[in-house]
Amino acid sequence: MAKVVLHIGPHKTGTSYIQRRLFANRARLEQAGLYYPDIGPNPAHHILTAKWIPNPDFDRSLKSHGGIDALWTKIIDTYAPKDGTLILSGEPFTRLEPARVDYKDLAGLLSPFEEVRIVYYARDPIALTQSIWQEVAKSGRLPAIQGFVQRAIATGLASGVPVDHNLVLDTLEEGFCPDQITIFDYETVKTLPGGILQALLNVTGSDLVADGTLKETKQANTSPDPLAQLLATELTTPARPPHAIYDAARRALLDRFDKAPTTIFTPAQIATLKASFVEKNQRFEKRVQQHSPAFSMSPNRIDPQTHVTPRQVGPGVTAAIARQIYQLERIS
């Protein structure tokens, strides 16, 4: 009987990179007894969450499979009897709003497998909240940052994604035992040899190494410079900012602040977020340490002492952006 490793993200923890690299190396994985199925409509397995989270983007693919129940049945009937390990990956498994996965139901679906392992990468809540805001803003929408911060603090969610990791454990434990859940600290594992992909491969029990013997793919879905994205989106919302506008904002920040990291948050917002998540992070650490004693959360790295905040964007920066846009208009 096969084992199954379900990688559930969350969003903005290198999930697209993991999925694309596993997808590109399916044949090599199978040689090592690892199975990463191609079920469409993309290299991930988001479509499997359609059993609980309706998504019209999956309608065409689901029709080709005969529906979501038929797809799940096909996955289980195909892989559960095999020797080896099935790897499934989809960050929507962690979403809590507007709909969420029923983990008790999911545990029942996966019960034919000899062993079930859930893998989750915990990222600092402040950095995660910022990255999720950036993902929403890519569409051209400009969520009010203060409201975004307040909702993250009040609900533990950012656009439906948990930033309080205790919420993830609460929902997972509706269907799975704590010792079935592997939690990695995202900032720690991404600096280790093989990075986030190697961490996942290690969970499978395979000796496969995430090195040059595996096909490379470009880093997927990376976030732009936070403050440059904020400035560019403020100029063009509700339309998505053209790349030239983002480049103008980024160059203006580089000219003024060199290569200092930036943030969308003000110093006051950073302080509020830090204070809110201290106890939550400590509680999460203690829960994980019951089964992984060495686990610890990396500290928040977004700090007004090291990061350029919106409060530092004065007339000089905005004038520089305007000059570059003016030059672009003259050229075009």
Contacts in CASP RR format, 6 or more apart in sequence:
PFRMAT RR
TARGET T0000
AUTHOR 0000-0000-0000
METHOD contacts of the structure
MODEL  1
MAKVVLHIGPHKTGTSYIQRRLFANRARLEQAGLYYPDIGPNPAHHILTA
KWIPNPDFDRSLKSHGGIDALWTKIIDTYAPKDGTLILSGEPFTRLEPAR
VDYKDLAGLLSPFEEVRIVYYARDPIALTQSIWQEVAKSGRLPAIQGFVQ
RAIATGLASGVPVDHNLVLDTLEEGFCPDQITIFDYETVKTLPGGILQAL
LNVTGSDLVADGTLKETKQANTSPDPLAQLLATELTTPARPPHAIYDAAR
RALLDRFDKAPTTIFTPAQIATLKASFVEKNQRFEKRVQQHSPAFSMSPN
RIDPQTHVTPRQVGPGVTAAIARQIYQLERIS
1 80 0 8 1.000
1 81 0 8 1.000
1 83 0 8 1.000
1 112 0 8 1.000
1 113 0 8 1.000
1 114 0 8 1.000
2 35 0 8 1.000
2 79 0 8 1.000
2 80 0 8 1.000
2 81 0 8 1.000
2 82 0 8 1.000
2 83 0 8 1.000
2 84 0 8 1.000
2 85 0 8 1.000
2 86 0 8 1.000
2 113 0 8 1.000
2 114 0 8 1.000
3 84 0 8 1.000
3 85 0 8 1.000
3 86 0 8 1.000
3 113 0 8 1.000
3 114 0 8 1.000
3 115 0 8 1.000
3 116 0 8 1.000
3 117 0 8 1.000
3 204 0 8 1.000
4 79 0 8 1.000
4 80 0 8 1.000
4 85 0 8 1.000
4 86 0 8 1.000
4 87 0 8 1.000
4 88 0 8 1.000
4 110 0 8 1.000
4 113 0 8 1.000
4 115 0 8 1.000
4 116 0 8 1.000
4 117 0 8 1.000
5 85 0 8 1.000
5 86 0 8 1.000
5 87 0 8 1.000
5 88 0 8 1.000
5 117 0 8 1.000
5 119 0 8 1.000
5 200 0 8 1.000
5 203 0 8 1.000
5 204 0 8 1.000
6 88 0 8 1.000
6 89 0 8 1.000
6 93 0 8 1.000
6 110 0 8 1.000
6 116 0 8 1.000
6 117 0 8 1.000
6 118 0 8 1.000
6 119 0 8 1.000
7 15 0 8 1.000
7 18 0 8 1.000
7 87 0 8 1.000
7 88 0 8 1.000
7 89 0 8 1.000
7 90 0 8 1.000
7 119 0 8 1.000
7 200 0 8 1.000
8 89 0 8 1.000
8 90 0 8 1.000
8 91 0 8 1.000
8 93 0 8 1.000
8 94 0 8 1.000
8 118 0 8 1.000
8 119 0 8 1.000
8 120 0 8 1.000
9 15 0 8 1.000
9 89 0 8 1.000
9 90 0 8 1.000
9 91 0 8 1.000
9 93 0 8 1.000
9 94 0 8 1.000
9 119 0 8 1.000
9 120 0 8 1.000
9 121 0 8 1.000
10 91 0 8 1.000
10 94 0 8 1.000
10 120 0 8 1.000
10 121 0 8 1.000
10 123 0 8 1.000
10 128 0 8 1.000
10 161 0 8 1.000
10 162 0 8 1.000
10 168 0 8 1.000
11 91 0 8 1.000
11 94 0 8 1.000
11 131 0 8 1.000
11 132 0 8 1.000
11 135 0 8 1.000
11 161 0 8 1.000
12 123 0 8 1.000
12 128 0 8 1.000
12 131 0 8 1.000
12 132 0 8 1.000
12 135 0 8 1.000
12 223 0 8 1.000
13 121 0 8 1.000
13 123 0 8 1.000
13 128 0 8 1.000
13 186 0 8 1.000
13 196 0 8 1.000
14 121 0 8 1.000
14 196 0 8 1.000
14 220 0 8 1.000
14 221 0 8 1.000
15 44 0 8 1.000
15 89 0 8 1.000
15 90 0 8 1.000
15 91 0 8 1.000
16 44 0 8 1.000
16 220 0 8 1.000
16 221 0 8 1.000
17 196 0 8 1.000
17 197 0 8 1.000
17 217 0 8 1.000
17 219 0 8 1.000
17 220 0 8 1.000
17 221 0 8 1.000
18 89 0 8 1.000
18 196 0 8 1.000
18 197 0 8 1.000
18 200 0 8 1.000
19 42 0 8 1.000
19 43 0 8 1.000
19 44 0 8 1.000
19 45 0 8 1.000
19 89 0 8 1.000
19 90 0 8 1.000
19 220 0 8 1.000
20 43 0 8 1.000
20 217 0 8 1.000
20 220 0 8 1.000
21 197 0 8 1.000
21 210 0 8 1.000
21 214 0 8 1.000
21 215 0 8 1.000
21 216 0 8 1.000
21 217 0 8 1.000
22 29 0 8 1.000
22 36 0 8 1.000
22 43 0 8 1.000
22 87 0 8 1.000
22 89 0 8 1.000
22 197 0 8 1.000
23 36 0 8 1.000
23 38 0 8 1.000
23 43 0 8 1.000
24 43 0 8 1.000
24 214 0 8 1.000
24 215 0 8 1.000
24 217 0 8 1.000
25 36 0 8 1.000
25 214 0 8 1.000
25 215 0 8 1.000
26 36 0 8 1.000
26 38 0 8 1.000
28 208 0 8 1.000
28 213 0 8 1.000
28 214 0 8 1.000
28 215 0 8 1.000
29 35 0 8 1.000
29 36 0 8 1.000
29 87 0 8 1.000
29 208 0 8 1.000
32 206 0 8 1.000
32 207 0 8 1.000
32 208 0 8 1.000
33 83 0 8 1.000
33 84 0 8 1.000
33 85 0 8 1.000
33 206 0 8 1.000
34 84 0 8 1.000
34 85 0 8 1.000
34 87 0 8 1.000
34 201 0 8 1.000
34 204 0 8 1.000
34 206 0 8 1.000
34 208 0 8 1.000
35 79 0 8 1.000
35 82 0 8 1.000
35 84 0 8 1.000
35 85 0 8 1.000
35 86 0 8 1.000
35 87 0 8 1.000
36 87 0 8 1.000
36 89 0 8 1.000
37 45 0 8 1.000
37 75 0 8 1.000
37 78 0 8 1.000
37 79 0 8 1.000
37 86 0 8 1.000
37 88 0 8 1.000
39 45 0 8 1.000
39 47 0 8 1.000
39 48 0 8 1.000
39 61 0 8 1.000
39 65 0 8 1.000
39 71 0 8 1.000
39 75 0 8 1.000
40 47 0 8 1.000
40 61 0 8 1.000
41 47 0 8 1.000
41 57 0 8 1.000
41 58 0 8 1.000
41 60 0 8 1.000
41 61 0 8 1.000
44 89 0 8 1.000
44 90 0 8 1.000
44 91 0 8 1.000
45 88 0 8 1.000
45 89 0 8 1.000
45 90 0 8 1.000
46 55 0 8 1.000
46 58 0 8 1.000
46 90 0 8 1.000
46 91 0 8 1.000
46 92 0 8 1.000
47 58 0 8 1.000
47 61 0 8 1.000
47 62 0 8 1.000
47 68 0 8 1.000
47 71 0 8 1.000
48 68 0 8 1.000
48 71 0 8 1.000
48 72 0 8 1.000
48 75 0 8 1.000
48 88 0 8 1.000
48 90 0 8 1.000
49 55 0 8 1.000
49 90 0 8 1.000
49 92 0 8 1.000
49 93 0 8 1.000
49 95 0 8 1.000
49 101 0 8 1.000
50 58 0 8 1.000
50 62 0 8 1.000
50 68 0 8 1.000
51 68 0 8 1.000
51 69 0 8 1.000
51 72 0 8 1.000
51 101 0 8 1.000
51 105 0 8 1.000
52 99 0 8 1.000
52 100 0 8 1.000
52 101 0 8 1.000
52 102 0 8 1.000
52 105 0 8 1.000
53 92 0 8 1.000
53 95 0 8 1.000
53 99 0 8 1.000
53 100 0 8 1.000
53 101 0 8 1.000
54 99 0 8 1.000
55 92 0 8 1.000
62 68 0 8 1.000
62 71 0 8 1.000
65 71 0 8 1.000
65 74 0 8 1.000
72 109 0 8 1.000
75 86 0 8 1.000
75 88 0 8 1.000
76 109 0 8 1.000
76 110 0 8 1.000
76 112 0 8 1.000
76 113 0 8 1.000
79 86 0 8 1.000
79 113 0 8 1.000
80 86 0 8 1.000
80 112 0 8 1.000
80 113 0 8 1.000
85 204 0 8 1.000
85 205 0 8 1.000
85 206 0 8 1.000
86 113 0 8 1.000
87 200 0 8 1.000
87 204 0 8 1.000
92 101 0 8 1.000
93 101 0 8 1.000
93 106 0 8 1.000
94 120 0 8 1.000
94 161 0 8 1.000
94 162 0 8 1.000
94 168 0 8 1.000
95 101 0 8 1.000
95 160 0 8 1.000
95 161 0 8 1.000
96 157 0 8 1.000
96 160 0 8 1.000
96 161 0 8 1.000
96 162 0 8 1.000
96 167 0 8 1.000
96 171 0 8 1.000
97 157 0 8 1.000
97 160 0 8 1.000
98 160 0 8 1.000
100 171 0 8 1.000
101 171 0 8 1.000
102 174 0 8 1.000
103 171 0 8 1.000
103 172 0 8 1.000
103 173 0 8 1.000
103 174 0 8 1.000
103 175 0 8 1.000
103 176 0 8 1.000
104 174 0 8 1.000
104 175 0 8 1.000
106 175 0 8 1.000
107 116 0 8 1.000
107 175 0 8 1.000
107 176 0 8 1.000
110 116 0 8 1.000
116 176 0 8 1.000
116 180 0 8 1.000
117 180 0 8 1.000
117 181 0 8 1.000
117 182 0 8 1.000
117 203 0 8 1.000
118 172 0 8 1.000
118 176 0 8 1.000
118 180 0 8 1.000
118 181 0 8 1.000
118 182 0 8 1.000
119 182 0 8 1.000
119 184 0 8 1.000
119 199 0 8 1.000
119 200 0 8 1.000
119 203 0 8 1.000
120 165 0 8 1.000
120 168 0 8 1.000
120 172 0 8 1.000
120 181 0 8 1.000
120 182 0 8 1.000
120 183 0 8 1.000
120 184 0 8 1.000
121 183 0 8 1.000
121 184 0 8 1.000
121 185 0 8 1.000
121 186 0 8 1.000
121 189 0 8 1.000
121 196 0 8 1.000
121 199 0 8 1.000
122 165 0 8 1.000
122 183 0 8 1.000
122 184 0 8 1.000
122 185 0 8 1.000
122 186 0 8 1.000
122 284 0 8 1.000
122 288 0 8 1.000
122 297 0 8 1.000
123 131 0 8 1.000
123 186 0 8 1.000
123 187 0 8 1.000
124 186 0 8 1.000
124 187 0 8 1.000
124 297 0 8 1.000
124 298 0 8 1.000
124 299 0 8 1.000
124 300 0 8 1.000
124 301 0 8 1.000
124 302 0 8 1.000
125 152 0 8 1.000
125 163 0 8 1.000
125 164 0 8 1.000
125 165 0 8 1.000
125 273 0 8 1.000
125 277 0 8 1.000
125 280 0 8 1.000
125 281 0 8 1.000
125 300 0 8 1.000
126 265 0 8 1.000
126 270 0 8 1.000
126 273 0 8 1.000
126 274 0 8 1.000
126 277 0 8 1.000
126 300 0 8 1.000
126 302 0 8 1.000
127 300 0 8 1.000
127 301 0 8 1.000
127 302 0 8 1.000
128 158 0 8 1.000
128 161 0 8 1.000
128 163 0 8 1.000
129 148 0 8 1.000
129 149 0 8 1.000
129 152 0 8 1.000
129 158 0 8 1.000
129 163 0 8 1.000
129 273 0 8 1.000
130 226 0 8 1.000
130 263 0 8 1.000
130 264 0 8 1.000
130 265 0 8 1.000
130 302 0 8 1.000
131 223 0 8 1.000
132 158 0 8 1.000
132 159 0 8 1.000
132 161 0 8 1.000
132 163 0 8 1.000
133 143 0 8 1.000
133 145 0 8 1.000
133 148 0 8 1.000
133 158 0 8 1.000
133 159 0 8 1.000
133 264 0 8 1.000
134 223 0 8 1.000
134 224 0 8 1.000
134 226 0 8 1.000
134 229 0 8 1.000
134 264 0 8 1.000
135 159 0 8 1.000
135 223 0 8 1.000
136 143 0 8 1.000
136 159 0 8 1.000
137 143 0 8 1.000
137 229 0 8 1.000
137 230 0 8 1.000
137 233 0 8 1.000
138 229 0 8 1.000
138 240 0 8 1.000
139 240 0 8 1.000
140 233 0 8 1.000
140 236 0 8 1.000
140 237 0 8 1.000
140 238 0 8 1.000
140 239 0 8 1.000
140 240 0 8 1.000
140 241 0 8 1.000
141 237 0 8 1.000
141 238 0 8 1.000
142 233 0 8 1.000
142 234 0 8 1.000
142 237 0 8 1.000
142 238 0 8 1.000
143 159 0 8 1.000
145 230 0 8 1.000
145 264 0 8 1.000
145 265 0 8 1.000
145 269 0 8 1.000
146 269 0 8 1.000
148 158 0 8 1.000
148 159 0 8 1.000
149 265 0 8 1.000
149 269 0 8 1.000
149 272 0 8 1.000
149 273 0 8 1.000
151 157 0 8 1.000
151 158 0 8 1.000
152 158 0 8 1.000
152 163 0 8 1.000
152 273 0 8 1.000
153 272 0 8 1.000
153 273 0 8 1.000
153 276 0 8 1.000
156 162 0 8 1.000
156 163 0 8 1.000
156 164 0 8 1.000
156 167 0 8 1.000
157 163 0 8 1.000
157 164 0 8 1.000
157 167 0 8 1.000
162 168 0 8 1.000
163 277 0 8 1.000
164 277 0 8 1.000
164 280 0 8 1.000
164 284 0 8 1.000
165 183 0 8 1.000
165 280 0 8 1.000
165 281 0 8 1.000
165 284 0 8 1.000
166 280 0 8 1.000
166 283 0 8 1.000
166 284 0 8 1.000
166 287 0 8 1.000
169 178 0 8 1.000
169 181 0 8 1.000
169 284 0 8 1.000
169 287 0 8 1.000
169 288 0 8 1.000
172 181 0 8 1.000
173 181 0 8 1.000
178 287 0 8 1.000
178 290 0 8 1.000
178 291 0 8 1.000
179 291 0 8 1.000
181 291 0 8 1.000
182 203 0 8 1.000
182 292 0 8 1.000
183 288 0 8 1.000
183 292 0 8 1.000
183 295 0 8 1.000
184 196 0 8 1.000
184 199 0 8 1.000
185 295 0 8 1.000
185 296 0 8 1.000
185 297 0 8 1.000
185 298 0 8 1.000
186 196 0 8 1.000
186 298 0 8 1.000
187 298 0 8 1.000
187 301 0 8 1.000
188 298 0 8 1.000
189 195 0 8 1.000
189 196 0 8 1.000
189 198 0 8 1.000
189 199 0 8 1.000
190 196 0 8 1.000
192 198 0 8 1.000
192 199 0 8 1.000
194 209 0 8 1.000
194 210 0 8 1.000
194 211 0 8 1.000
195 210 0 8 1.000
197 210 0 8 1.000
198 209 0 8 1.000
198 210 0 8 1.000
201 208 0 8 1.000
201 209 0 8 1.000
201 210 0 8 1.000
208 214 0 8 1.000
223 229 0 8 1.000
224 246 0 8 1.000
224 250 0 8 1.000
225 250 0 8 1.000
225 253 0 8 1.000
225 262 0 8 1.000
226 262 0 8 1.000
226 263 0 8 1.000
226 264 0 8 1.000
227 249 0 8 1.000
227 253 0 8 1.000
227 262 0 8 1.000
227 263 0 8 1.000
227 264 0 8 1.000
227 308 0 8 1.000
227 309 0 8 1.000
227 310 0 8 1.000
227 313 0 8 1.000
228 246 0 8 1.000
228 249 0 8 1.000
228 250 0 8 1.000
228 253 0 8 1.000
228 262 0 8 1.000
229 241 0 8 1.000
229 246 0 8 1.000
229 249 0 8 1.000
229 264 0 8 1.000
230 264 0 8 1.000
230 310 0 8 1.000
231 249 0 8 1.000
231 252 0 8 1.000
231 253 0 8 1.000
231 313 0 8 1.000
231 317 0 8 1.000
231 318 0 8 1.000
231 321 0 8 1.000
232 241 0 8 1.000
232 245 0 8 1.000
232 246 0 8 1.000
232 248 0 8 1.000
232 249 0 8 1.000
233 240 0 8 1.000
233 241 0 8 1.000
235 241 0 8 1.000
235 245 0 8 1.000
235 249 0 8 1.000
235 321 0 8 1.000
236 242 0 8 1.000
236 245 0 8 1.000
244 328 0 8 1.000
245 325 0 8 1.000
247 324 0 8 1.000
248 321 0 8 1.000
248 324 0 8 1.000
248 325 0 8 1.000
248 328 0 8 1.000
249 321 0 8 1.000
251 320 0 8 1.000
251 324 0 8 1.000
252 317 0 8 1.000
252 318 0 8 1.000
252 320 0 8 1.000
252 321 0 8 1.000
252 324 0 8 1.000
253 262 0 8 1.000
253 308 0 8 1.000
253 317 0 8 1.000
255 320 0 8 1.000
256 316 0 8 1.000
256 317 0 8 1.000
256 320 0 8 1.000
257 308 0 8 1.000
257 312 0 8 1.000
260 306 0 8 1.000
260 307 0 8 1.000
260 308 0 8 1.000
261 306 0 8 1.000
261 307 0 8 1.000
261 308 0 8 1.000
262 307 0 8 1.000
262 308 0 8 1.000
262 309 0 8 1.000
263 270 0 8 1.000
263 302 0 8 1.000
263 307 0 8 1.000
263 308 0 8 1.000
263 309 0 8 1.000
264 310 0 8 1.000
265 273 0 8 1.000
265 302 0 8 1.000
265 309 0 8 1.000
265 310 0 8 1.000
266 309 0 8 1.000
266 310 0 8 1.000
266 311 0 8 1.000
267 304 0 8 1.000
267 309 0 8 1.000
267 311 0 8 1.000
270 302 0 8 1.000
270 303 0 8 1.000
270 304 0 8 1.000
270 309 0 8 1.000
273 300 0 8 1.000
274 300 0 8 1.000
277 300 0 8 1.000
281 297 0 8 1.000
284 297 0 8 1.000
285 295 0 8 1.000
285 296 0 8 1.000
285 297 0 8 1.000
288 295 0 8 1.000
289 295 0 8 1.000
END
